[in-house]
Amino acid sequence: MVFKLLEQAGIKLDLDEGPKVEKREDFFDENLDDFIKISIVGVGGSGNNTITRLYELGVEGAELIAMNTDAQHLSRVKAHKKLLLGKEITHGKGSGGDPTVGYKAAEASAHEIAKTIGDVDLVFITAGMGNGTGTGAAPVVAKVIKEHARNSGRFREPLVVSVVTFPFKTEGTIRLEKARAGIKALLQYSDTVIIIENDKLLKLVPNLPISAAFRFADEIIARMVKGITETIKLPSMVNIDFADVYSVMKDGGAALIGIGESDSKNRAVEAVKAALENKMLDVKFGSGNKALVHFTVGPDVNLGEINEAMEIVYNNLGAKSEIKWGARVDEDMGKVVRAMVIMTGVESPHILGGETALTTEKDAVVVPKPTSFPFEGSKSRGSKDIYSIISGQDDRIKDRASDERKKRIEEIFANSGIEEL
């Protein structure tokens, strides 16, 4: 179960502000920020909520940036930097749930986006898929980050990891269609897209009201990003180097996250087993997938417990899988061990499209193949739907799109046997 995470999310209990991290005074440690620069960018309402939660938790070693088309919402966000997208297009009044408006607003603010984020090594982009700004603008933000690095002559492109939520099935077919197209667009310029299916949250904690489920999703994303960031930047029980994250996430494609907690006698093993069972996305995985495993533990946990738990991961994924792991001590965890497993290179109907069940269970969610993209409608400068634009199928930016990335997506479709949208 995930009672500690619920508690930390402020659900049914007082909101926990997270562990306090003492400021480092060592000269060399302070200058480590000059070597690995990390930014976390929240796009749209859902992404902004995650940024606020991260700000409340306190993330050491990363800059928190909020971007939105809604000036009122943006004014309430807690972040190090804020950027109002497309102020001449939306006049700060939001996208009205239209991803095309979100796309145009981000395109109009491309220079400001590049300037605000600057030169970085690792960027997490958080957004909710299915509405306007997150769906339409997040792919543009990913594209701008990659293009800015290339235009700046960087030795190595920054690693772009997008973390997105997929709507509840009760939110309707149109929103599901928008979300799927938005994820496909994000794949074009993100190295990895981690997808959290909201319906899976309700299976994990079935008695939560919808509003609390959204907050729980924010907490999962915030804790995951915070854990990875601080395990890279701060001394940890077992560190994850930036090179480790890069090797797993670079060209990772679609990814899932699983989460588990336990305070039993075999807590680390039970936490990992729960994480592998509590996947936030129904996918196929196995030998050959890459995985990043992060443990958050109390002060009394020893490495022997963690090593035993990692045997479970290796047994599930096979010898051919590349697996990196790390662990950080959080005094607030007490006797609880939390395991988060991120698995890249998975096959997901969210990306492949077509009329495909997202689960084999009797209550399967079926996403029908749309007859047309939901982003068609408000046309400008000869624009097509956002996926065509971001994926390079639009002639205006075709030669700027990544040929390697397009080839990778085409291979995913070819291997799936499902017709591309």
HUZI-V814299 format. One record per pair of residues at least 24 apart in sequence whose ideal C-beta (glycine too) atoms are under 10 Angstrom apart, sorted by the first residue. I is the first residue (numbers start at 0). J is the second residue. D is the distance in whole Angstrom. If there is no record, write none. Layout:
i: [I:I]
j: [J:J]
d: [D:D]
//
This chain:
i: [0:0:0:0:0:0:0:0:0:1:1:1:1:1:1:1:1:1:1:1:1:1:1:1:1:2:2:2:2:3:3:3:3:3:3:3:3:3:3:3:3:4:4:4:4:4:4:4:4:4:4:4:4:4:5:5:5:5:5:5:5:5:6:6:6:7:7:7:7:7:7:7:7:7:7:8:8:8:8:8:8:8:8:8:8:8:8:9:9:9:9:9:9:9:10:10:10:10:10:10:10:10:10:11:11:14:14:14:15:15:15:15:16:16:16:16:17:17:17:17:17:17:17:17:17:17:17:18:18:18:18:18:18:18:18:18:18:18:19:19:19:20:20:20:20:20:20:20:21:22:23:23:23:23:28:28:28:31:31:31:31:32:32:32:32:32:34:34:34:35:35:35:35:35:35:35:35:35:35:35:35:36:36:36:36:36:36:36:36:36:36:36:36:37:37:37:37:37:37:37:37:37:37:37:37:37:37:37:37:37:38:38:38:38:38:38:38:38:38:38:38:38:38:38:38:38:38:38:39:39:39:39:39:39:39:39:39:39:39:39:39:39:39:39:39:40:40:40:40:40:40:40:40:40:40:40:40:40:40:40:40:40:40:40:40:40:41:41:41:41:41:41:41:41:41:41:41:41:41:41:41:41:41:42:42:42:42:42:42:42:42:42:42:42:42:42:42:42:42:42:42:42:42:42:42:42:42:43:43:43:43:43:43:43:43:43:43:43:43:43:43:43:43:43:43:43:43:43:44:44:44:44:44:44:44:44:44:44:44:44:44:45:45:45:45:45:45:45:45:45:45:45:45:45:45:46:46:46:46:46:46:46:46:46:46:46:46:46:46:46:46:46:47:47:47:47:47:47:47:47:47:47:47:47:47:48:48:48:48:48:48:48:48:48:48:48:49:49:49:49:49:49:49:49:49:49:49:49:49:49:50:50:50:50:50:50:50:50:50:50:50:51:51:51:51:51:51:52:52:52:52:52:52:52:52:52:52:53:53:53:53:53:53:53:53:53:53:53:54:54:54:55:56:56:56:56:56:57:57:58:58:58:58:58:58:58:59:59:59:59:59:60:60:60:60:60:60:60:61:61:61:61:61:61:61:61:61:61:61:62:62:62:62:62:63:63:64:64:64:64:64:64:64:65:66:66:66:66:66:66:66:66:66:66:66:66:66:66:66:67:67:67:67:67:67:67:67:68:68:68:68:68:68:68:68:68:68:68:68:68:68:69:69:69:69:69:72:80:80:80:81:82:82:82:82:82:82:82:83:83:84:84:84:84:84:84:84:84:84:85:85:85:86:88:89:89:93:93:93:94:94:94:94:94:94:94:95:95:95:95:96:96:96:96:96:96:96:96:96:97:97:97:97:97:97:97:97:97:97:98:98:98:98:98:98:98:98:98:98:98:98:98:98:98:98:98:98:98:98:98:98:98:99:99:99:99:99:99:99:99:99:99:99:99:99:99:99:99:100:100:100:100:100:100:100:100:101:101:101:101:101:101:101:101:101:101:101:101:101:101:102:102:102:102:102:102:102:102:102:102:102:102:102:102:102:102:102:102:103:103:103:103:103:103:103:103:103:104:104:104:104:104:105:105:105:105:105:105:105:105:105:106:106:106:106:106:106:106:106:106:106:107:108:108:108:108:109:109:109:109:109:109:110:110:111:112:112:112:112:112:112:112:113:113:113:113:113:113:113:113:114:114:115:115:116:116:116:116:116:117:117:117:118:118:118:118:118:119:119:119:119:119:119:119:120:120:120:120:120:120:120:120:120:120:121:121:121:121:121:121:121:121:121:121:121:121:122:122:122:122:122:122:122:122:123:123:123:123:123:123:123:123:123:123:123:124:124:124:124:124:124:124:124:124:125:125:125:125:125:125:125:125:125:125:125:126:126:126:126:126:126:126:127:127:127:127:127:127:127:127:127:127:127:128:128:128:128:128:128:128:128:128:128:128:128:128:128:128:128:128:128:128:128:129:129:129:129:129:129:129:129:129:129:129:129:129:129:129:129:129:129:129:130:130:130:130:130:130:131:131:133:133:133:133:133:134:134:134:134:134:134:134:134:134:134:134:134:134:135:135:135:135:135:135:135:135:136:136:137:137:137:137:137:137:137:137:137:137:138:138:138:138:138:138:138:138:138:138:138:138:138:138:138:138:139:139:139:139:139:139:140:140:140:141:141:141:141:141:141:141:141:141:142:142:142:142:142:142:142:142:142:142:142:142:143:144:144:145:145:145:145:145:145:145:146:146:146:146:149:149:155:155:156:156:156:157:157:158:158:158:158:158:158:158:158:158:158:158:159:159:159:159:159:159:159:159:160:160:160:160:160:160:160:160:160:160:160:160:160:160:160:161:161:161:161:161:161:161:161:161:161:162:162:162:162:162:162:162:162:162:162:162:162:162:162:163:163:163:163:163:163:163:164:164:164:164:164:164:164:164:164:164:164:164:165:165:165:165:165:165:165:165:165:165:165:165:165:166:166:166:167:167:167:167:167:167:167:167:167:168:168:168:168:168:168:168:168:168:169:169:169:169:169:170:170:170:172:172:172:172:172:173:173:174:175:175:175:175:175:175:175:175:176:176:176:176:176:176:176:176:176:176:176:177:177:177:177:177:178:178:178:179:179:179:179:179:179:179:179:179:179:179:179:179:179:180:180:180:180:180:180:180:180:180:180:180:181:181:181:181:181:181:182:182:182:182:182:182:183:183:183:183:183:183:183:183:183:183:183:183:183:184:184:184:184:184:184:184:184:185:185:185:185:186:186:186:186:186:186:186:186:186:186:187:187:187:187:187:187:187:187:187:187:187:187:188:188:188:188:188:188:189:189:189:189:189:189:189:190:190:190:190:190:190:190:190:190:190:191:191:191:191:191:191:191:191:191:191:191:191:191:191:192:192:192:192:192:192:192:192:193:193:193:193:193:193:193:193:193:193:193:193:193:193:194:194:194:194:194:194:194:194:194:194:194:195:195:195:195:195:195:195:195:195:196:196:196:196:196:196:196:196:196:196:196:197:198:198:198:198:198:198:198:199:199:199:199:199:199:199:199:199:199:200:200:202:202:202:202:202:203:203:203:203:203:203:203:203:204:216:219:219:219:219:220:222:222:222:222:222:222:223:223:223:223:223:223:225:225:225:226:226:226:226:226:226:226:226:226:227:227:227:227:227:227:229:229:229:230:230:230:230:230:230:230:230:231:233:234:234:235:235:235:235:235:235:236:236:236:236:236:236:236:236:236:236:236:236:237:237:237:237:237:237:237:237:237:238:238:238:239:239:239:239:239:239:239:239:240:240:242:243:243:243:243:243:243:244:244:244:244:245:246:246:246:246:247:247:247:247:247:247:247:247:247:247:247:247:248:248:248:248:248:249:249:250:250:250:250:250:250:251:251:251:251:251:251:251:251:252:252:252:252:252:252:252:252:252:252:252:252:253:253:253:253:253:253:253:253:253:253:253:253:254:254:254:254:254:254:254:254:254:254:254:254:254:255:255:255:255:255:255:255:255:255:255:255:255:255:256:256:256:256:256:256:256:257:257:257:257:257:257:257:258:258:258:258:258:259:259:259:259:259:259:260:260:260:260:260:260:260:261:261:261:261:261:261:262:262:262:262:262:262:263:263:263:265:265:265:265:266:266:266:266:266:266:266:266:266:266:267:267:267:267:267:267:267:267:267:267:267:267:267:267:267:267:267:268:268:268:268:268:268:268:268:268:269:269:269:269:270:270:270:270:270:270:270:270:270:270:270:270:270:271:271:271:271:271:271:271:271:271:271:271:271:271:272:272:272:272:272:273:273:273:274:274:274:274:274:274:274:274:275:275:275:275:275:275:275:277:277:278:278:278:280:280:280:280:280:280:280:281:281:281:281:281:281:281:281:281:281:281:282:282:282:282:282:282:282:282:282:282:283:283:283:283:284:284:284:284:284:284:284:284:284:285:285:285:285:285:285:285:286:286:286:286:286:286:287:287:287:287:287:287:288:288:288:288:288:288:288:288:288:288:288:288:289:289:289:289:289:289:289:289:289:289:290:290:290:290:290:290:290:290:290:290:290:290:291:291:291:291:291:291:291:291:291:291:292:292:292:292:292:292:292:292:292:292:293:293:293:293:293:293:293:293:293:293:294:294:294:294:294:294:294:294:294:294:295:295:295:295:295:295:295:295:295:295:295:296:296:296:296:296:296:296:296:296:296:296:297:297:297:297:297:297:297:297:297:297:298:298:298:298:298:299:299:299:299:300:300:300:300:300:300:302:304:305:305:308:308:309:311:312:312:312:315:315:316:316:320:344:346:346:346:346:347:347:348:348:350:350:350:350:350:351:351:351:351:351:351:351:351:351:351:352:352:352:352:352:352:353:353:353:353:353:353:353:354:354:355:355:368:368:368:369:371:372:384:386]
j: [203:204:259:260:261:262:269:273:277:200:203:204:215:218:219:258:259:260:261:270:273:274:277:335:337:204:260:262:335:260:261:262:295:329:331:332:333:334:335:336:337:203:204:215:218:219:222:258:259:260:295:335:337:339:203:204:207:211:214:215:218:260:218:331:335:52:56:218:221:222:295:329:331:332:337:52:204:207:211:214:215:216:217:218:219:221:222:52:55:211:214:215:217:218:204:207:208:210:211:212:214:215:218:207:211:52:55:214:55:56:218:331:55:56:57:331:52:53:55:56:57:58:221:222:225:329:331:56:57:225:229:295:327:328:329:330:331:332:57:330:331:56:57:58:59:60:229:233:59:59:59:60:233:234:232:233:234:60:231:232:233:59:60:61:62:232:120:232:241:60:61:119:120:121:228:231:232:240:241:242:244:60:61:62:116:117:118:119:120:121:122:157:232:61:62:119:120:121:122:123:157:158:224:227:228:229:231:232:241:244:62:63:64:79:80:115:116:117:118:119:120:121:122:123:124:144:157:228:63:64:65:78:79:121:122:123:124:125:160:162:220:221:224:225:228:64:65:66:78:80:82:112:115:116:119:122:123:124:125:126:137:140:141:144:159:161:65:66:67:76:78:81:123:124:125:126:127:133:137:162:217:220:221:66:67:68:82:84:101:105:112:124:125:126:127:132:133:134:135:136:137:138:139:140:141:161:163:67:68:69:72:84:93:94:98:101:125:126:127:128:130:131:132:133:134:135:136:137:68:69:72:73:76:93:94:126:127:130:131:132:133:125:126:127:128:129:130:132:133:163:164:213:216:217:220:76:123:124:125:126:127:132:133:136:137:140:161:162:163:164:217:220:72:73:75:76:77:78:81:125:126:127:132:133:217:72:75:76:125:127:213:214:216:217:220:221:76:123:125:126:127:162:164:216:217:218:219:220:221:224:76:77:78:79:80:81:125:217:220:221:224:75:76:77:78:217:221:77:125:214:217:218:220:221:222:224:225:77:78:123:125:217:220:221:222:224:225:228:78:79:221:221:218:221:222:224:225:225:229:221:224:225:226:228:229:232:225:228:229:232:233:225:228:229:230:231:232:233:119:121:122:123:224:225:227:228:229:231:232:115:116:117:119:122:123:224:112:115:116:117:122:124:140:125:104:105:108:111:112:115:116:124:126:132:133:136:137:139:140:91:93:94:101:104:132:133:136:92:93:94:95:100:101:103:104:105:108:131:132:135:136:93:94:95:131:132:132:115:116:117:115:108:111:112:114:115:116:140:108:111:108:109:111:112:132:135:136:139:140:111:132:136:111:379:131:132:130:131:132:130:131:132:133:134:135:136:130:131:132:377:129:130:131:132:134:135:173:174:177:130:131:132:134:135:177:373:374:376:377:128:129:130:131:132:133:134:135:136:137:138:177:178:180:181:184:372:373:374:376:384:385:386:131:134:135:372:373:374:375:376:377:378:379:382:383:384:385:388:131:132:135:136:374:376:377:379:126:130:131:132:133:134:135:136:137:138:139:181:374:385:131:132:134:135:136:137:138:139:181:184:374:377:379:382:384:385:388:389:135:136:139:377:379:380:382:385:388:131:132:135:136:139:132:135:136:137:138:139:140:142:143:135:136:139:142:143:379:380:382:388:396:139:136:139:140:143:139:140:142:143:146:147:143:147:143:136:139:140:142:143:144:147:140:143:144:146:147:148:150:151:143:147:140:143:140:143:144:147:157:144:147:151:147:148:151:153:157:144:147:148:153:157:158:159:148:153:155:156:157:158:231:241:244:245:157:158:159:160:190:227:228:231:241:244:245:248:148:157:158:159:160:161:189:190:158:159:160:161:162:193:220:223:224:227:228:159:160:161:162:163:185:188:189:192:160:161:162:163:164:193:217:220:221:223:224:161:162:163:164:181:185:220:163:164:165:166:178:181:195:197:213:216:217:161:163:164:165:166:174:175:177:178:179:180:181:182:184:185:192:194:195:197:349:163:164:165:166:167:170:171:173:174:175:176:177:178:179:180:181:182:197:373:166:170:174:177:178:181:177:374:163:164:177:178:181:163:174:177:178:179:180:181:182:184:185:373:374:385:177:180:181:184:374:385:388:389:181:385:161:163:181:182:184:185:188:189:192:389:180:181:182:183:184:185:186:187:188:189:192:385:386:388:389:390:184:185:188:385:388:389:185:188:189:184:185:186:187:188:189:190:192:389:184:185:187:188:189:388:389:391:396:399:400:401:188:188:189:187:188:189:190:399:401:404:188:396:399:401:399:401:245:249:190:249:401:190:245:189:190:191:241:244:245:247:248:249:250:251:185:188:189:190:191:192:248:249:189:190:191:192:193:224:227:244:247:248:249:251:254:341:343:185:186:188:189:190:191:192:193:194:254:189:191:192:193:194:195:219:220:221:223:224:254:256:341:189:192:193:194:195:220:349:193:194:195:196:197:200:213:216:217:219:220:279:194:195:196:197:198:199:279:280:347:349:357:364:366:196:197:198:196:197:198:200:201:209:212:213:364:196:197:198:357:362:363:364:365:366:197:198:201:209:364:197:198:209:365:366:367:369:373:369:373:373:349:357:364:365:366:367:369:373:352:366:367:368:369:370:371:372:373:374:420:369:372:373:374:385:349:366:373:347:348:349:350:351:352:353:366:368:369:372:373:386:420:352:369:372:373:374:384:385:386:387:389:420:349:373:374:385:386:389:253:347:349:350:352:386:253:349:350:351:352:385:386:389:390:408:411:419:420:374:384:385:386:387:388:389:390:253:350:386:389:252:253:350:386:389:390:404:407:408:411:386:388:389:390:391:392:400:401:404:405:407:408:389:390:391:400:401:404:248:250:251:252:253:254:404:245:247:248:249:250:251:252:254:343:404:244:247:248:249:250:251:252:253:254:289:291:341:343:344:251:252:253:254:343:347:349:350:220:223:224:248:251:253:254:255:256:279:280:341:342:343:253:254:255:256:279:280:282:345:347:349:350:219:220:223:255:256:258:278:279:280:255:278:279:280:281:282:347:349:357:358:364:279:279:280:281:357:358:362:364:255:257:277:278:279:280:281:357:358:364:277:279:277:279:358:360:362:257:258:259:273:276:277:278:279:277:279:256:258:279:339:256:258:293:295:329:337:339:256:258:291:293:339:341:293:295:327:293:294:295:325:326:327:329:337:339:291:293:325:327:339:341:325:327:329:291:293:294:295:324:325:326:327:325:327:327:328:293:294:325:326:327:328:294:295:296:298:300:301:302:305:325:326:327:328:293:294:302:305:306:324:325:326:327:325:326:327:291:292:293:323:324:325:326:327:323:325:323:291:321:322:323:324:325:291:323:325:341:323:289:291:321:323:288:289:290:291:292:321:322:323:341:342:343:344:289:291:323:341:343:289:343:289:343:344:403:404:407:288:289:291:341:342:343:344:345:289:343:344:345:346:347:350:404:407:408:410:411:280:282:342:343:344:345:346:347:349:350:351:411:280:282:284:288:289:290:291:341:342:343:344:345:347:279:280:281:282:284:288:290:340:341:342:343:345:347:280:291:293:339:340:341:342:290:292:338:339:340:341:342:293:337:338:339:340:308:336:337:338:339:340:295:332:335:336:337:338:339:308:334:335:336:337:338:297:332:333:334:335:336:334:335:336:304:307:308:336:296:297:300:304:308:334:335:336:337:338:294:296:300:301:302:303:304:305:306:307:308:309:311:326:336:337:338:304:305:307:308:309:310:311:336:338:308:311:336:338:294:295:296:304:305:308:311:335:336:337:338:339:340:305:307:308:309:310:311:312:315:324:336:338:339:340:308:311:312:315:338:337:338:340:308:311:312:337:338:339:340:341:311:312:315:316:338:340:342:338:340:340:342:345:342:345:347:348:349:357:358:345:347:348:349:356:357:358:359:360:363:364:342:344:345:346:347:348:349:350:357:358:345:346:347:348:315:316:320:342:343:344:345:346:347:315:316:317:319:320:342:345:315:316:317:318:319:320:316:317:319:320:321:344:315:316:317:319:320:321:322:342:343:344:345:346:316:320:321:322:323:341:342:343:344:345:315:316:320:321:322:323:324:340:341:342:343:344:321:322:323:324:325:339:340:341:342:343:322:323:324:325:326:338:339:340:341:342:323:324:325:326:327:337:338:339:340:341:324:325:326:327:328:332:336:337:338:339:326:327:328:329:331:332:335:336:337:338:339:326:327:328:329:332:333:334:335:336:337:338:328:329:330:331:332:333:334:335:336:337:328:329:330:332:333:328:332:333:334:326:328:332:334:335:336:326:336:336:338:336:338:338:338:338:340:342:340:342:340:342:344:411:411:414:415:417:411:415:415:417:408:411:412:415:417:408:411:412:414:415:416:417:418:419:420:412:415:417:418:419:420:412:415:416:417:418:419:420:417:418:415:417:417:418:420:420:420:420:420:420]
d: [8:8:8:6:8:10:10:7:9:10:7:7:8:9:9:6:7:5:10:10:8:10:8:10:8:9:7:9:8:5:10:8:9:10:8:7:8:10:5:9:7:10:9:8:6:7:7:7:10:6:9:9:7:10:10:7:8:9:10:7:8:10:10:9:10:10:8:6:9:7:10:10:8:9:10:8:10:10:8:6:5:9:7:4:8:9:9:9:9:9:7:10:10:8:8:7:9:10:5:9:6:6:8:9:8:10:8:10:9:8:10:7:6:7:8:10:9:9:7:4:6:9:9:9:8:8:8:8:8:10:10:10:9:9:5:6:5:9:7:9:10:10:6:9:5:10:8:7:10:9:8:10:8:9:9:9:8:8:10:7:9:10:6:9:10:8:8:10:9:8:10:9:5:7:10:6:7:9:5:10:10:9:9:8:10:8:7:5:5:8:9:9:10:4:7:7:7:5:7:8:9:9:9:9:6:10:7:7:9:10:5:8:6:9:9:9:6:8:10:5:9:8:5:8:9:9:9:10:5:7:10:9:9:9:8:5:8:7:10:9:10:9:6:9:7:5:8:6:9:9:9:9:9:7:10:6:7:5:7:9:8:6:9:8:10:9:5:7:8:8:7:10:9:8:5:7:10:9:9:10:10:9:10:5:7:10:10:8:8:8:10:6:7:4:9:6:5:9:9:5:4:9:9:6:9:9:10:6:8:8:9:9:9:8:10:7:9:5:6:9:7:7:4:3:8:9:7:7:10:7:6:10:9:9:10:9:7:7:9:7:7:7:6:3:9:9:8:9:6:8:6:8:8:8:9:10:10:7:4:4:7:8:6:9:7:10:10:9:9:9:10:9:6:7:8:5:9:8:9:9:9:10:9:9:10:9:10:8:9:9:8:8:9:5:9:9:10:9:4:9:9:8:9:8:5:9:9:5:6:8:6:7:5:9:10:9:7:9:10:9:10:8:5:5:7:8:9:9:10:8:5:7:8:4:9:10:9:9:9:9:9:9:9:5:9:7:6:9:6:8:9:9:9:6:8:10:6:8:10:8:7:5:10:6:7:9:9:8:5:6:6:10:6:6:10:7:3:7:10:8:10:8:8:8:10:5:8:9:7:10:8:9:8:10:10:10:9:6:7:10:9:10:9:10:9:8:8:9:7:8:9:9:9:8:10:7:9:10:7:9:8:9:10:9:6:9:8:8:5:5:9:7:6:10:5:9:9:7:5:9:7:4:8:10:9:7:9:6:9:10:9:7:6:7:9:5:9:10:8:9:5:10:8:8:7:10:6:9:9:10:9:8:10:9:9:9:10:7:7:8:3:5:9:9:7:8:10:6:10:10:9:5:5:9:9:10:10:9:9:9:5:9:9:7:9:9:8:7:7:9:9:8:6:8:8:4:3:8:10:9:6:9:8:6:9:9:7:5:10:9:5:10:8:10:6:10:9:5:8:7:5:8:8:7:10:8:6:9:6:8:7:9:10:10:7:10:10:8:5:4:7:6:3:4:8:9:8:9:9:8:9:9:9:4:6:10:8:6:10:9:8:10:9:8:9:5:7:8:8:9:9:8:6:9:8:9:10:9:7:8:6:9:8:7:4:8:8:4:6:9:8:9:9:6:9:9:9:9:9:8:10:10:9:9:9:9:7:9:8:5:8:9:9:10:9:9:8:6:9:5:8:8:10:5:8:8:4:9:9:9:10:9:10:10:8:8:6:8:9:10:8:10:8:7:7:7:8:7:9:8:10:5:9:9:10:9:8:10:6:7:10:7:10:9:6:5:8:7:10:9:8:8:7:7:8:9:10:6:7:5:7:9:9:10:9:8:5:8:6:9:9:9:5:8:8:7:7:4:7:8:8:10:7:9:10:8:5:7:9:10:9:6:9:10:7:7:8:5:8:8:8:10:7:5:9:8:8:9:10:9:9:8:10:10:5:6:6:7:9:9:7:4:8:9:5:6:10:8:10:8:10:10:9:9:8:7:4:9:7:9:9:4:7:9:5:4:9:10:7:10:9:10:9:9:7:7:9:9:9:10:8:9:10:9:7:9:9:5:7:10:8:4:9:8:9:9:8:8:9:10:7:8:7:6:10:9:10:10:7:7:7:10:8:6:10:9:10:10:10:7:9:9:4:5:9:7:6:8:10:7:8:9:4:9:9:10:9:9:9:7:9:9:10:9:6:9:8:4:5:9:9:8:9:10:7:4:9:9:6:10:9:8:9:9:9:8:9:9:5:9:9:10:8:9:8:10:7:10:9:10:9:10:9:9:10:9:10:9:5:8:8:7:6:10:6:6:10:9:9:7:5:5:8:9:9:10:7:6:5:8:7:9:9:8:10:5:10:8:8:9:10:5:9:9:4:9:7:5:7:9:9:10:9:8:5:8:7:9:5:10:7:7:9:8:9:9:6:7:6:7:9:9:10:8:5:8:6:9:8:5:9:9:8:9:6:7:5:6:8:9:9:8:9:6:9:9:9:9:6:9:9:5:6:9:8:7:8:10:9:9:9:6:9:9:10:5:9:9:9:9:10:9:10:8:10:10:10:8:6:8:9:9:6:8:9:10:8:10:5:8:9:9:9:8:8:9:5:10:9:7:5:9:9:9:9:5:7:9:8:9:10:10:8:6:7:9:6:10:6:10:8:10:9:9:8:9:8:6:7:6:7:7:5:10:9:7:10:10:9:7:8:9:8:8:6:6:10:9:10:9:6:9:7:9:5:8:7:8:10:9:7:9:9:5:5:9:8:4:7:10:9:10:8:7:7:6:10:9:8:8:8:6:9:8:10:5:5:7:10:7:7:6:7:9:7:7:9:10:9:7:7:9:10:9:9:10:10:9:9:10:5:5:6:6:8:10:9:9:10:8:4:8:8:4:7:8:5:9:10:8:5:9:8:7:6:6:9:9:9:8:8:8:10:9:9:8:4:7:6:8:9:6:9:8:6:7:7:8:7:5:9:9:6:6:8:7:7:9:8:6:10:10:4:7:9:9:6:5:7:10:9:8:7:9:8:9:10:10:9:8:9:9:6:9:10:8:7:5:7:8:9:9:10:10:7:8:10:10:9:9:10:8:10:9:10:5:10:8:10:9:7:6:7:8:9:9:9:7:10:8:8:6:8:10:7:6:7:10:9:9:5:9:6:8:9:6:9:9:7:7:6:8:10:9:8:10:6:10:10:6:9:9:10:4:8:5:8:8:9:10:10:10:6:6:5:8:8:10:7:10:8:9:8:8:8:4:6:5:10:8:7:7:10:7:5:5:8:6:9:9:7:9:7:6:7:4:9:9:8:9:9:8:10:10:4:9:8:7:7:9:10:10:8:10:7:7:10:5:7:5:10:6:8:5:8:9:6:9:8:7:10:8:6:9:9:10:9:9:8:8:7:9:6:9:9:9:3:6:9:10:6:5:8:9:9:8:10:7:8:10:7:8:7:10:8:8:5:7:5:7:5:9:8:8:9:10:9:9:9:9:6:6:4:8:6:9:6:4:9:6:7:10:10:8:7:5:9:6:8:8:9:10:6:7:5:8:10:10:8:7:4:8:8:10:7:7:5:8:10:9:7:5:8:8:9:9:6:7:5:8:10:10:9:7:6:9:8:9:9:7:5:5:7:9:10:9:8:8:9:10:9:9:8:7:9:7:7:4:10:10:7:8:7:9:10:9:4:6:9:6:4:9:9:9:5:10:7:8:10:6:5:10:8:6:9:9:8:10:8:9:8:9:9:10:10:7:10:8:5:6:4:9:10:9:9:4:8:9:5:6:9:10:9:5:10:7:8:6:10:9:9:10:7:10:9:9:9:9:4:6:5:10:7:7:6:9:9:6:9:10:9:8:8:9:9:7:6:10:7:8:10:10:8:8:9:8:5:4:8:8:9:8:8:10:4:6:5:8:9:10:9:10:7:5:8:10:9:7:9:6:9:8:5:8:10:8:7:7:9:8:10:10:10:7:3:7:5:6:8:7:5:6:9:7:10:6:8:9:5:8:9:5:7:5:7:10:9:7:5:7:8:9:7:5:6:10:9:6:6:7:5:7:8:6:7:5:7:9:10:8:5:7:8:8:8:4:8:8:7:7:4:8:9:7:7:5:8:9:9:7:6:7:8:9:7:5:8:8:7:7:4:7:9:10:6:7:6:8:8:6:8:5:9:6:8:8:4:8:8:6:7:6:7:6:10:10:8:5:8:9:7:7:7:8:4:5:6:7:8:10:6:9:6:8:9:9:10:9:7:8:8:8:9:10:6:8:7:8:9:8:7:10:9:9:7:10:9:10:9:8:9:10:8:8:7:10:9:10:9:8:8:7:9:9:10:10:7:7:9:5:9:5:9:8:9:8:9:7:8:7:4:9:8:9:4:6:9:8:9:10:9:7:9:8:7:7:10:7:10:8]
//
